[in-house]
Amino acid sequence: MNESRLHHLRTDRLELTAATYHHINAEIESPELLACLLEAQVEPGWPPGEYDLGAQEYFRDRLQEGGESAVGWYTWYAVRHEERGRPPLLIGAGGFLGPPGEQQKVEIGFSIVPSQRRRGYATEMTKALVAYAFADEHTRKIIAHTTPQNVASHQVLVRCGFRYVCAETASGNDLFEIVRS
């Protein structure tokens, strides 16, 4: 993979940037520092959803351990392109819990800031991340977990080609998967 592929993905409305150790350190210090690195505005209340300080610290530590080869297998920042006089805006984060392991699977997650939900951004970001993961020959399956009450996430996953597998007994969460065809 070339460096450009590792660090940036572009969709119709979004620029996805793979987090580096430097990005996440800046983000933990101040969302405004992250916004400067991404050349985008950030809304009050960042980070969104379950992408909280604990998640940021987890991803930062994994990126520190894994170095350059880990970039792309953890957090990705979604920035809405500049349009009609509106500046670029950091609208969400998504990514994986790590690179594919022996079972050749990765787990995906995503979160969008509340003011930008219900506009298709989560679907657009997730489709790009699914394509990214399957471009790696070591990825055969992508899984996702969500609560039964999170209907919006269920819909995003189905639109991206995932199928419902089961409700997991231990956590009560719903498991979805998509397998390389």
Beta strands, then each sheet from edge to edge (+ up, - down):
strand 1: 8-10
strand 2: 14-18
strand 3: 41-42
strand 4: 75-80
strand 5: 89-96
strand 6: 105-112
strand 7: 141-146
strand 8: 163-167
strand 9: 174-179
sheet 1: 1+ 2- 4+ 5- 3-
sheet 2: 1+ 2- 4+ 5- 6+ 7+ 9- 8+
end
